[in-house]
Amino acid sequence: MFRRPVLQVFHKFVRHESEVASSLVLERSLNRVQLLGRVGQDPVMRQVEGKNPVTIFSLATNEMWKSGDNEAYQMGDVSQKTTWHRISVFRPGLRDVAYQYVKKGSRIYVEGKVDYGEYMDKNNVRRQATTIIADNIIFLSDQTKEKA
């Protein structure tokens, strides 16, 4: 009884998609990133001729894990790895807010998507670049600075 309505909705959805592009097979996909970390440097705004400006900064995230078999957490038992992410902000309002208010050491939450690209360095060597294209930035209060 429950199965039939679900299938009818599904077929209706598929029919709608196929009417829009009968020769294309459309499928849903997802490219979504959520990062919570600290800003590594003050943002810079860059503009390439003929293109919109972009605000760029780095964000550090930390991964911690317990090493060894000891049940109790002691200082020597916890390992940590820091990963650096390049954040690019293209959206006009968000780009300007990020440039003005994001500061080195700030704790922020970033939502966006992963983008893989290439660029030529100063020596004309082709390099790979992984960038997070930010759609949203949330500024978090810093407990340690508030107490000082």
MDTraj code that builds the backbone (N, CA, C; nanometers):
import mdtraj as md
import numpy as np

residues = "MET PHE ARG ARG PRO VAL LEU GLN VAL PHE HIS LYS PHE VAL ARG HIS GLU SER GLU VAL ALA SER SER LEU VAL LEU GLU ARG SER LEU ASN ARG VAL GLN LEU LEU GLY ARG VAL GLY GLN ASP PRO VAL MET ARG GLN VAL GLU GLY LYS ASN PRO VAL THR ILE PHE SER LEU ALA THR ASN GLU MET TRP LYS SER GLY ASP ASN GLU ALA TYR GLN MET GLY ASP VAL SER GLN LYS THR THR TRP HIS ARG ILE SER VAL PHE ARG PRO GLY LEU ARG ASP VAL ALA TYR GLN TYR VAL LYS LYS GLY SER ARG ILE TYR VAL GLU GLY LYS VAL ASP TYR GLY GLU TYR MET ASP LYS ASN ASN VAL ARG ARG GLN ALA THR THR ILE ILE ALA ASP ASN ILE ILE PHE LEU SER ASP GLN THR LYS GLU LYS ALA".split()
xyz = np.array([
    [0.0815, -0.1184, 0.0000],
    [0.0000, 0.0000, 0.0000],
    [0.0868, 0.1260, 0.0000],
    [0.1903, 0.1315, 0.0824],
    [0.2809, 0.2455, 0.0880],
    [0.3679, 0.2525, -0.0371],
    [0.4028, 0.1388, -0.0915],
    [0.4963, 0.1322, -0.2025],
    [0.4398, 0.1981, -0.3283],
    [0.3139, 0.1801, -0.3573],
    [0.2554, 0.2324, -0.4803],
    [0.2626, 0.3856, -0.4884],
    [0.2201, 0.4622, -0.3847],
    [0.2300, 0.6080, -0.3950],
    [0.3745, 0.6556, -0.4142],
    [0.4698, 0.5921, -0.3472],
    [0.6100, 0.6308, -0.3628],
    [0.6540, 0.6095, -0.5068],
    [0.6190, 0.4973, -0.5654],
    [0.6551, 0.4715, -0.7046],
    [0.5867, 0.5695, -0.7988],
    [0.4624, 0.6055, -0.7723],
    [0.3938, 0.7023, -0.8573],
    [0.4632, 0.8380, -0.8522],
    [0.5025, 0.8816, -0.7343],
    [0.5749, 1.0080, -0.7214],
    [0.7083, 0.9989, -0.7940],
    [0.7781, 0.8886, -0.7773],
    [0.9064, 0.8697, -0.8427],
    [0.8906, 0.8741, -0.9949],
    [0.7926, 0.8021, -1.0483],
    [0.7712, 0.8019, -1.1931],
    [0.7320, 0.9393, -1.2433],
    [0.6547, 1.0123, -1.1653],
    [0.6163, 1.1474, -1.2039],
    [0.7404, 1.2367, -1.2113],
    [0.8284, 1.2245, -1.1145],
    [0.9518, 1.3015, -1.1114],
    [1.0394, 1.2666, -1.2317],
    [1.0546, 1.1374, -1.2589],
    [1.1380, 1.0932, -1.3707],
    [1.0788, 1.1406, -1.5024],
    [0.9471, 1.1327, -1.5180],
    [0.8838, 1.1808, -1.6395],
    [0.9085, 1.3299, -1.6586],
    [0.8974, 1.4050, -1.5492],
    [0.9200, 1.5492, -1.5585],
    [1.0620, 1.5773, -1.6056],
    [1.1602, 1.5087, -1.5468],
    [1.2991, 1.5278, -1.5861],
    [1.3201, 1.4918, -1.7329],
    [1.2567, 1.3829, -1.7777],
    [1.2784, 1.3398, -1.9149],
    [1.2090, 1.4333, -2.0142],
    [1.1013, 1.5015, -1.9734],
    [1.0375, 1.5982, -2.0605],
    [1.1269, 1.7202, -2.0810],
    [1.2011, 1.7587, -1.9789],
    [1.2876, 1.8756, -1.9873],
    [1.4013, 1.8513, -2.0851],
    [1.4620, 1.7372, -2.0783],
    [1.5740, 1.7043, -2.1669],
    [1.5612, 1.5584, -2.2063],
    [1.4902, 1.5336, -2.3141],
    [1.4616, 1.3958, -2.3518],
    [1.5860, 1.3184, -2.3936],
    [1.6858, 1.3868, -2.4492],
    [1.8052, 1.3150, -2.4922],
    [1.9102, 1.3039, -2.3835],
    [1.8954, 1.3814, -2.2745],
    [1.9928, 1.3773, -2.1657],
    [1.9414, 1.2918, -2.0509],
    [2.0322, 1.2221, -1.9874],
    [1.9981, 1.1503, -1.8656],
    [2.0450, 1.2388, -1.7509],
    [1.9479, 1.2950, -1.6799],
    [1.9809, 1.3843, -1.5694],
    [1.9806, 1.3067, -1.4401],
    [2.0841, 1.3284, -1.3622],
    [2.0879, 1.2657, -1.2315],
    [2.1377, 1.3661, -1.1300],
    [2.0961, 1.3482, -1.0093],
    [2.1361, 1.4375, -0.9017],
    [2.2767, 1.4023, -0.8550],
    [2.3510, 1.5046, -0.8175],
    [2.4829, 1.4831, -0.7578],
    [2.5039, 1.5887, -0.6500],
    [2.6090, 1.5738, -0.5732],
    [2.6315, 1.6636, -0.4612],
    [2.7802, 1.6905, -0.4456],
    [2.8153, 1.8173, -0.4365],
    [2.9515, 1.8603, -0.4085],
    [2.9392, 1.9613, -0.2957],
    [2.9534, 1.9180, -0.1733],
    [2.9291, 2.0017, -0.0568],
    [3.0388, 1.9809, 0.0465],
    [3.0880, 2.0904, 0.1027],
    [3.1943, 2.0859, 0.2031],
    [3.1527, 2.1714, 0.3217],
    [3.1810, 2.1232, 0.4417],
    [3.1607, 2.1992, 0.5649],
    [3.2914, 2.1964, 0.6420],
    [3.3448, 2.3143, 0.6719],
    [3.4713, 2.3239, 0.7440],
    [3.4549, 2.4144, 0.8650],
    [3.5175, 2.3748, 0.9742],
    [3.5202, 2.4542, 1.0958],
    [3.6656, 2.4629, 1.1385],
    [3.7196, 2.5838, 1.1413],
    [3.8609, 2.5962, 1.1756],
    [3.9018, 2.7394, 1.2011],
    [4.0333, 2.7619, 1.1958],
    [4.0905, 2.8943, 1.2197],
    [4.1559, 2.9470, 1.0920],
    [4.1403, 3.0775, 1.0729],
    [4.1948, 3.1442, 0.9547],
    [4.3457, 3.1541, 0.9691],
    [4.4182, 3.1200, 0.8635],
    [4.5642, 3.1189, 0.8670],
    [4.6291, 3.2506, 0.8317],
    [4.5617, 3.3345, 0.7530],
    [4.6169, 3.4648, 0.7161],
    [4.5020, 3.5587, 0.6838],
    [4.5280, 3.6886, 0.6948],
    [4.4258, 3.7862, 0.6566],
    [4.3930, 3.7677, 0.5088],
    [4.2667, 3.7866, 0.4708],
    [4.2282, 3.7654, 0.3318],
    [4.2904, 3.8683, 0.2377],
    [4.3052, 3.8274, 0.1136],
    [4.3474, 3.9179, 0.0061],
    [4.2380, 3.9168, -0.0998],
    [4.2220, 4.0301, -0.1672],
    [4.1258, 4.0371, -0.2768],
    [4.2050, 4.0489, -0.4062],
    [4.1736, 3.9604, -0.4991],
    [4.2425, 3.9596, -0.6283],
    [4.1409, 3.9779, -0.7396],
    [4.1889, 4.0384, -0.8480],
    [4.1021, 4.0541, -0.9639],
    [4.1853, 4.0346, -1.0893],
    [4.1395, 3.9406, -1.1722],
    [4.2032, 3.9163, -1.3015],
    [4.1270, 3.9997, -1.4032],
    [4.1977, 4.0541, -1.5009],
    [4.1339, 4.1402, -1.6008],
    [4.0106, 4.0747, -1.6611],
    [3.9016, 4.1492, -1.6623],
    [3.7776, 4.1011, -1.7223],
    [3.6975, 4.0044, -1.6363],
    [3.7438, 3.9764, -1.5173],
    [3.6724, 3.8842, -1.4289],
    [3.6374, 3.9542, -1.2990],
    [3.5397, 3.8979, -1.2283],
    [3.4995, 3.9535, -1.0986],
    [3.6081, 3.9296, -0.9951],
    [3.6184, 4.0173, -0.8949],
    [3.7178, 3.9966, -0.7894],
    [3.6845, 3.8753, -0.7034],
    [3.7850, 3.8248, -0.6343],
    [3.7686, 3.7103, -0.5447],
    [3.8473, 3.7376, -0.4172],
    [3.7890, 3.7019, -0.3032],
    [3.8585, 3.7101, -0.1749],
    [3.9125, 3.5715, -0.1426],
    [4.0400, 3.5664, -0.1052],
    [4.1075, 3.4385, -0.0816],
    [4.1727, 3.4410, 0.0569],
    [4.1573, 3.3308, 0.1301],
    [4.2275, 3.3140, 0.2568],
    [4.2453, 3.1650, 0.2832],
    [4.3286, 3.1321, 0.3820],
    [4.3500, 2.9915, 0.4175],
    [4.2786, 2.9606, 0.5486],
    [4.2389, 2.8356, 0.5634],
    [4.1694, 2.7898, 0.6833],
    [4.2334, 2.6587, 0.7281],
    [4.2653, 2.6513, 0.8565],
    [4.3252, 2.5305, 0.9138],
    [4.2192, 2.4502, 0.9877],
    [4.2137, 2.3203, 0.9587],
    [4.1309, 2.2288, 1.0364],
    [4.2227, 2.1263, 1.1015],
    [4.1846, 2.0806, 1.2203],
    [4.2667, 1.9852, 1.2941],
    [4.1922, 1.8549, 1.3124],
    [4.2653, 1.7469, 1.2970],
    [4.2124, 1.6132, 1.3228],
    [4.2928, 1.5555, 1.4379],
    [4.2243, 1.5091, 1.5407],
    [4.2934, 1.4520, 1.6560],
    [4.2491, 1.3084, 1.6768],
    [4.3410, 1.2262, 1.7195],
    [4.3087, 1.0876, 1.7484],
    [4.3968, 1.0370, 1.8615],
    [4.3455, 0.9353, 1.9277],
    [4.4181, 0.8740, 2.0391],
    [4.5104, 0.7677, 1.9819],
    [4.6346, 0.7709, 2.0218],
    [4.7290, 0.6698, 1.9769],
    [4.7631, 0.5775, 2.0939],
    [4.7848, 0.4531, 2.0630],
    [4.8173, 0.3573, 2.1681],
    [4.6943, 0.2885, 2.2214],
    [4.7168, 0.1964, 2.3137],
    [4.6092, 0.1159, 2.3694],
    [4.5582, 0.1677, 2.5025],
    [4.6208, 0.2697, 2.5557],
    [4.5841, 0.3195, 2.6878],
    [4.4435, 0.3793, 2.6848],
    [4.3576, 0.3404, 2.7788],
    [4.2197, 0.3898, 2.7857],
    [4.2134, 0.5358, 2.8287],
    [4.3031, 0.5770, 2.9171],
    [4.3004, 0.7137, 2.9697],
    [4.3695, 0.8082, 2.8709],
    [4.3097, 0.9271, 2.8515],
    [4.3724, 1.0281, 2.7657],
    [4.4800, 1.0999, 2.8459],
    [4.6010, 1.0826, 2.8027],
    [4.7115, 1.1546, 2.8628],
    [4.7744, 1.2380, 2.7533],
    [4.8541, 1.3353, 2.7908],
    [4.9106, 1.4280, 2.6929],
    [4.9859, 1.3549, 2.5814],
    [5.0560, 1.2496, 2.6134],
    [5.1338, 1.1792, 2.5131],
    [5.0516, 1.0882, 2.4240],
    [4.9259, 1.0655, 2.4575],
    [4.8442, 0.9699, 2.3841],
    [4.7658, 1.0313, 2.2672],
    [4.7603, 1.1632, 2.2560],
    [4.6787, 1.2271, 2.1533],
    [4.7690, 1.2794, 2.0420],
    [4.7350, 1.2415, 1.9183],
    [4.8068, 1.2910, 1.8015],
    [4.7168, 1.3878, 1.7265],
    [4.7779, 1.4784, 1.6521],
    [4.7008, 1.5798, 1.5803],
    [4.7610, 1.6029, 1.4421],
    [4.6735, 1.6245, 1.3448],
    [4.7156, 1.6581, 1.2085],
    [4.6396, 1.7834, 1.1660],
    [4.7113, 1.8821, 1.1158],
    [4.6496, 2.0046, 1.0658],
    [4.6448, 1.9987, 0.9135],
    [4.5277, 2.0307, 0.8578],
    [4.5100, 2.0370, 0.7127],
    [4.4753, 2.1802, 0.6758],
    [4.5434, 2.2323, 0.5729],
    [4.5192, 2.3690, 0.5270],
    [4.4321, 2.3668, 0.4028],
    [4.3331, 2.4561, 0.4006],
    [4.2392, 2.4662, 0.2894],
    [4.2463, 2.6076, 0.2322],
    [4.2432, 2.6167, 0.1012],
    [4.2374, 2.7464, 0.0332],
    [4.0903, 2.7796, 0.0112],
    [4.0449, 2.8918, 0.0660],
    [3.9052, 2.9334, 0.0557],
    [3.8966, 3.0507, -0.0422],
    [3.8066, 3.0400, -0.1405],
    [3.7823, 3.1482, -0.2368],
    [3.6365, 3.1896, -0.2257],
    [3.6135, 3.3207, -0.2198],
    [3.4781, 3.3736, -0.2065],
    [3.4504, 3.4627, -0.3271],
    [3.3559, 3.4202, -0.4119],
    [3.3219, 3.4935, -0.5334],
    [3.1937, 3.5750, -0.5192],
    [3.0979, 3.5288, -0.4355],
    [2.9694, 3.5985, -0.4217],
    [2.9919, 3.7420, -0.3747],
    [2.9394, 3.8421, -0.4485],
    [2.9711, 3.9822, -0.4201],
    [2.9509, 4.0251, -0.2746],
    [2.8366, 4.0027, -0.2132],
    [2.8164, 4.0458, -0.0747],
    [2.9055, 3.9720, 0.0219],
    [2.9117, 3.8416, 0.0075],
    [2.9930, 3.7584, 0.0968],
    [3.1414, 3.7866, 0.0779],
    [3.1819, 3.8092, -0.0467],
    [3.3223, 3.8395, -0.0778],
    [3.3681, 3.9639, -0.0021],
    [3.2852, 4.0685, 0.0002],
    [3.3226, 4.1935, 0.0656],
    [3.3236, 4.1798, 0.2172],
    [3.2249, 4.1076, 0.2719],
    [3.2193, 4.0842, 0.4164],
    [3.3412, 4.0028, 0.4603],
    [3.3744, 3.8999, 0.3842],
    [3.4905, 3.8169, 0.4183],
    [3.6181, 3.8997, 0.4150],
    [3.6334, 3.9836, 0.3140],
    [3.7540, 4.0661, 0.3025],
    [3.7658, 4.1631, 0.4202],
    [3.6534, 4.2166, 0.4649],
    [3.6545, 4.3171, 0.5704],
    [3.6663, 4.2560, 0.7103],
    [3.5994, 4.1420, 0.7362],
    [3.5868, 4.0930, 0.8741],
    [3.6651, 3.9655, 0.9069],
    [3.7012, 3.8869, 0.8085],
    [3.7809, 3.7670, 0.8375],
    [3.9231, 3.8116, 0.8714],
    [3.9738, 3.7657, 0.9831],
    [4.1087, 3.8026, 1.0277],
    [4.1874, 3.6779, 1.0659],
    [4.3175, 3.6875, 1.0568],
    [4.4044, 3.5770, 1.0958],
    [4.3725, 3.5356, 1.2392],
    [4.3547, 3.4047, 1.2607],
    [4.3249, 3.3516, 1.3928],
    [4.1765, 3.3404, 1.4228],
    [4.0901, 3.4023, 1.3405],
    [3.9453, 3.3947, 1.3629],
    [3.8980, 3.2505, 1.3481],
    [3.8000, 3.2161, 1.4294],
    [3.7377, 3.0835, 1.4207],
    [3.6103, 3.1000, 1.3401],
    [3.6030, 3.0285, 1.2259],
    [3.4881, 3.0424, 1.1370],
    [3.4409, 2.9063, 1.0862],
    [3.3169, 2.9063, 1.0403],
    [3.2548, 2.7898, 0.9776],
    [3.2296, 2.8275, 0.8322],
    [3.2721, 2.7422, 0.7394],
    [3.2584, 2.7692, 0.5966],
    [3.1809, 2.6556, 0.5313],
    [3.0813, 2.6915, 0.4505],
    [3.0100, 2.5958, 0.3664],
    [3.0416, 2.6300, 0.2219],
    [3.0569, 2.5274, 0.1407],
    [3.0855, 2.5529, 0.0003],
    [3.0999, 2.4247, -0.0774],
    [3.1782, 2.4328, -0.1852],
    [3.2022, 2.3165, -0.2706],
    [3.3503, 2.3083, -0.3048],
    [3.3946, 2.1884, -0.3397],
    [3.5335, 2.1647, -0.3774],
    [3.5492, 2.1933, -0.5259],
    [3.6585, 2.2615, -0.5613],
    [3.6886, 2.2890, -0.7009],
    [3.8342, 2.2509, -0.7270],
    [3.8562, 2.1755, -0.8323],
    [3.9912, 2.1349, -0.8710],
    [4.0281, 2.2101, -0.9980],
    [4.1458, 2.2687, -1.0007],
    [4.1866, 2.3440, -1.1182],
    [4.3364, 2.3399, -1.1377],
    [4.3799, 2.4124, -1.2389],
    [4.5223, 2.4223, -1.2696],
    [4.5586, 2.5685, -1.2890],
    [4.6860, 2.5981, -1.2667],
    [4.7366, 2.7318, -1.2941],
    [4.8829, 2.7207, -1.3341],
    [4.9352, 2.8273, -1.3933],
    [5.0765, 2.8325, -1.4298],
    [5.1496, 2.9137, -1.3239],
    [5.2562, 2.8571, -1.2682],
    [5.3316, 2.9312, -1.1672],
    [5.4275, 3.0297, -1.2343],
    [5.5108, 3.0960, -1.1538],
    [5.6018, 3.1987, -1.2050],
    [5.7016, 3.1434, -1.3064],
    [5.7314, 3.0142, -1.2947],
    [5.8286, 2.9505, -1.3846],
    [5.7615, 2.8795, -1.5018],
    [5.6346, 2.9130, -1.5280],
    [5.5557, 2.8506, -1.6359],
    [5.5412, 2.6996, -1.6195],
    [5.5329, 2.6552, -1.4951],
    [5.5084, 2.5146, -1.4655],
    [5.3618, 2.5001, -1.4278],
    [5.2946, 2.4034, -1.4900],
    [5.1532, 2.3806, -1.4614],
    [5.1394, 2.3144, -1.3242],
    [5.0560, 2.3725, -1.2381],
    [5.0342, 2.3232, -1.1026],
    [4.8874, 2.2898, -1.0811],
    [4.8622, 2.1924, -0.9931],
    [4.7253, 2.1565, -0.9540],
    [4.6854, 2.2420, -0.8341],
    [4.5585, 2.2791, -0.8273],
    [4.5097, 2.3580, -0.7141],
    [4.3731, 2.3061, -0.6708],
    [4.3578, 2.2851, -0.5415],
    [4.2285, 2.2479, -0.4844],
    [4.1795, 2.3663, -0.4025],
    [4.0580, 2.4107, -0.4305],
    [4.0022, 2.5290, -0.3664],
    [3.8627, 2.4983, -0.3147],
    [3.8282, 2.5574, -0.2026],
    [3.6912, 2.5521, -0.1527],
    [3.6239, 2.6826, -0.1942],
    [3.5183, 2.6724, -0.2740],
    [3.4408, 2.7892, -0.3155],
    [3.3330, 2.8099, -0.2093],
    [3.3462, 2.9170, -0.1309],
    [3.2567, 2.9404, -0.0171],
    [3.1226, 2.9967, -0.0619],
    [3.0146, 2.9375, -0.0094],
    [2.8784, 2.9876, -0.0301],
    [2.8274, 3.0577, 0.0951],
    [2.8856, 3.0241, 0.2103],
    [2.8386, 3.0774, 0.3371],
    [2.9544, 3.0779, 0.4369],
    [2.9608, 3.1818, 0.5172],
    [3.0616, 3.1911, 0.6233],
    [2.9904, 3.2338, 0.7505],
    [3.0158, 3.1615, 0.8590],
    [2.9599, 3.1970, 0.9888],
    [3.0764, 3.2280, 1.0820],
    [3.0721, 3.3455, 1.1430],
    [3.1761, 3.3882, 1.2352],
    [3.1418, 3.3361, 1.3741],
    [3.2367, 3.2699, 1.4376],
    [3.2155, 3.2125, 1.5705],
    [3.2914, 3.2937, 1.6734],
    [3.2350, 3.3030, 1.7939],
    [3.3043, 3.3769, 1.8988],
    [3.4236, 3.2958, 1.9464],
    [3.5245, 3.3655, 1.9872],
    [3.6473, 3.3018, 2.0344],
    [3.6503, 3.3114, 2.1861],
    [3.6262, 3.1993, 2.2535],
    [3.6182, 3.1954, 2.3997],
    [3.7476, 3.2434, 2.4662],
    [3.8623, 3.2104, 2.4088],
    [3.9891, 3.2458, 2.4726],
    [4.0128, 3.3957, 2.4694],
    [3.9742, 3.4638, 2.3616],
    [3.9977, 3.6084, 2.3532],
    [3.8979, 3.6854, 2.4380],
    [3.7768, 3.6312, 2.4576],
    [3.6762, 3.7000, 2.5378],
    [3.7178, 3.7070, 2.6842],
    [3.7905, 3.6071, 2.7350],
    [3.8307, 3.6025, 2.8742],
    [3.9483, 3.6957, 2.9014],
    [4.0275, 3.7236, 2.7997],
    [4.1486, 3.8058, 2.8191],
    [4.1174, 3.9515, 2.8417],
])
top = md.Topology()
chain = top.add_chain()
for i, resn in enumerate(residues, 1):
    res = top.add_residue(resn, chain, resSeq=i)
    for name in ("N", "CA", "C"):
        top.add_atom(name, md.element.get_by_symbol(name[0]), res)
traj = md.Trajectory(xyz[None], top)
